Amino acid sequence: MKYVTATSDMANTIYNILHTTIKTIYPKYYPKEVVDFFCHHHSKEHILDGILSGNMGVLVYDNIIAGTGCFDNNHITGVYVLPSYQKQGCGSHIINCLETCTCEFNCFSTFSI
């Protein structure tokens, strides 16, 4: 499992991770309007902005991009893991990497486990 800086060629994959996770998990806790809001909020343009900021990363697990995370300065702005990879430590690994990044403010390289 490794967490690496996201690149623009990963935008569609990140979009799919976000939307799959939101549409699968959020309806268990939120009304449809909230689910729709977050799907609209996480547009491809928004994702590309995150990638271009250098603050978005992806978790590669068994050669699959299974999750993503983003931060802004010292604030973690999002963590998403595909439902089929949840409960396996992926989200915790992303959080640990993002916490390191927010402490260092300019961190990205590769974090491996």
ZAMARNU-674589 format. One line per field, with one value per residue (C-alpha): residue number from 1; residue in one letter; x, y, z. Coordinates in pm, whole numbers, plus 32768, in hexadecimal, padded with zeros to 4 digits. Example, Ala and Ser with C-alpha at 12.3 -4.5 7.8 and 13.67 -1.06 7.14 Angstrom:
2
seq: c(1 / 2)
type: c(A / S)
u: c(84CE / 8557)
v: c(7E3E / 7F96)
w: c(830C / 82CA)
//
This chain:
113
seq: c(1 / 2 / 3 / 4 / 5 / 6 / 7 / 8 / 9 / 10 / 11 / 12 / 13 / 14 / 15 / 16 / 17 / 18 / 19 / 20 / 21 / 22 / 23 / 24 / 25 / 26 / 27 / 28 / 29 / 30 / 31 / 32 / 33 / 34 / 35 / 36 / 37 / 38 / 39 / 40 / 41 / 42 / 43 / 44 / 45 / 46 / 47 / 48 / 49 / 50 / 51 / 52 / 53 / 54 / 55 / 56 / 57 / 58 / 59 / 60 / 61 / 62 / 63 / 64 / 65 / 66 / 67 / 68 / 69 / 70 / 71 / 72 / 73 / 74 / 75 / 76 / 77 / 78 / 79 / 80 / 81 / 82 / 83 / 84 / 85 / 86 / 87 / 88 / 89 / 90 / 91 / 92 / 93 / 94 / 95 / 96 / 97 / 98 / 99 / 100 / 101 / 102 / 103 / 104 / 105 / 106 / 107 / 108 / 109 / 110 / 111 / 112 / 113)
type: c(M / K / Y / V / T / A / T / S / D / M / A / N / T / I / Y / N / I / L / H / T / T / I / K / T / I / Y / P / K / Y / Y / P / K / E / V / V / D / F / F / C / H / H / H / S / K / E / H / I / L / D / G / I / L / S / G / N / M / G / V / L / V / Y / D / N / I / I / A / G / T / G / C / F / D / N / N / H / I / T / G / V / Y / V / L / P / S / Y / Q / K / Q / G / C / G / S / H / I / I / N / C / L / E / T / C / T / C / E / F / N / C / F / S / T / F / S / I)
u: c(8000 / 8090 / 8011 / 8091 / 804E / 7F29 / 7F69 / 7E77 / 7E66 / 7DC5 / 7CA1 / 7BA0 / 7C04 / 7BED / 7A9A / 7A21 / 7AA4 / 79F7 / 78AB / 78A2 / 78EB / 77F4 / 76DB / 7717 / 775D / 76BA / 754F / 756B / 7594 / 7519 / 73E8 / 73FC / 742C / 756E / 75EE / 759F / 764C / 778F / 778B / 7760 / 786C / 796A / 7967 / 7A88 / 7AEA / 7AF6 / 7BC8 / 7CBA / 7CDE / 7D39 / 7E35 / 7ED1 / 7EF3 / 7FE0 / 7F17 / 7E57 / 7ED9 / 7E69 / 7E8E / 7F11 / 7EB4 / 7F13 / 7F51 / 7DF0 / 7DA1 / 7CBA / 7C9D / 7CEE / 7D2B / 7D66 / 7DD6 / 7DF2 / 7F04 / 7EC9 / 7D64 / 7D06 / 7BF2 / 7B8F / 7BD3 / 7B1E / 7B55 / 7A9C / 799A / 7A3E / 7B85 / 7AEF / 7B33 / 7C93 / 7D5B / 7D56 / 7CA7 / 7D89 / 7EBC / 7E41 / 7DF6 / 7F51 / 7FF4 / 7F1B / 7F69 / 80D9 / 809D / 7FD7 / 80EA / 81F6 / 8121 / 81E9 / 8213 / 81B2 / 8293 / 8238 / 81C7 / 81DB / 816B)
v: c(8000 / 8151 / 82B6 / 838F / 84E6 / 84E8 / 8549 / 85D1 / 8484 / 83F5 / 84EC / 83F9 / 82E9 / 83DB / 8453 / 82EA / 82AA / 83DF / 83A3 / 822D / 8268 / 8387 / 82CE / 818B / 8209 / 835F / 82EB / 821D / 8360 / 8487 / 84E5 / 84D8 / 8652 / 863C / 851A / 85E2 / 8716 / 865A / 85B1 / 8706 / 879F / 8696 / 86E8 / 8694 / 8805 / 8804 / 86C7 / 875B / 888F / 87AB / 86F0 / 8830 / 88B6 / 8795 / 8745 / 8617 / 84B6 / 8357 / 8210 / 80F6 / 7FA2 / 7E68 / 7F43 / 7FD5 / 813D / 80F1 / 8241 / 83B0 / 84CA / 863E / 8753 / 88CC / 895A / 88B0 / 883E / 86E6 / 872E / 85CE / 845B / 8362 / 81EC / 8109 / 8040 / 7EF5 / 7F6A / 7FF2 / 7F46 / 7EE7 / 800B / 80D9 / 8207 / 81FF / 81F4 / 831F / 83E1 / 8395 / 8410 / 8548 / 8597 / 8587 / 866A / 876B / 877B / 87AC / 8881 / 8813 / 86A4 / 85C9 / 84B8 / 8351 / 82AC / 8131 / 8031)
w: c(8000 / 7FA1 / 7F9A / 7E7D / 7DEC / 7CFB / 7B91 / 7A90 / 79D8 / 7B15 / 7B11 / 7A82 / 7B77 / 7C9B / 7C1C / 7C16 / 7D76 / 7DFE / 7D52 / 7D98 / 7F07 / 7F28 / 7E74 / 7F38 / 8098 / 80BE / 8084 / 81C3 / 828A / 81BA / 80EB / 7F6F / 7F58 / 8021 / 7F4C / 7E11 / 7EA0 / 7EE5 / 7D90 / 7CED / 7DCD / 7D6A / 7BF9 / 7B13 / 7B1A / 7C96 / 7C91 / 7B94 / 7C72 / 7D94 / 7CC1 / 7C3B / 7D9F / 7DE7 / 7F1F / 7E9D / 7EAD / 7E60 / 7F18 / 7E3E / 7ECA / 7E06 / 7CD2 / 7CEA / 7D44 / 7E68 / 7F13 / 7F10 / 8002 / 7FF8 / 80E0 / 80E2 / 81BF / 830E / 82C2 / 823B / 813F / 80DB / 80F0 / 8011 / 7FF1 / 7F00 / 7FC3 / 7F63 / 8004 / 8146 / 8293 / 821E / 82AA / 816A / 8200 / 8332 / 8252 / 8189 / 82CA / 8356 / 8215 / 8209 / 8374 / 8320 / 81F4 / 82B7 / 83BC / 82B8 / 81C8 / 809C / 80BA / 7F9A / 7F23 / 7F6F / 80AF / 80B4 / 81AD)
//
